[in-house]
Amino acid sequence: MSVSEKEVRYVADLARLKLSENEVNSLAKDMNSILGYMDLLNEIDTSNVEPLEHVIDLNSRLRKDEAKTPLSHDEALKNAPDADSDYFRVPKVIE
């Protein structure tokens, strides 16, 4: 499969791009080069290759999910700048 200059102009028009003749020629050449490389990759036998989530084996850097005792109601409200007996008080933001 190859990309013609007419197709490059069509796609550029869809994307509302103004391209010069040099840009059209260059993009057609680049796109054909990319498609040629894709054809080369399609020739590789990958039937024995396991699918990967990521190409690098990453160890999780997240903390362990462990249950902890939650803050008590009084502890949660003790550092609040303005608190009612049961709630945090915040400035009104909706009029």
Order of alpha helices (4+ residues) and beta strands (2+ residues): alpha-alpha-alpha
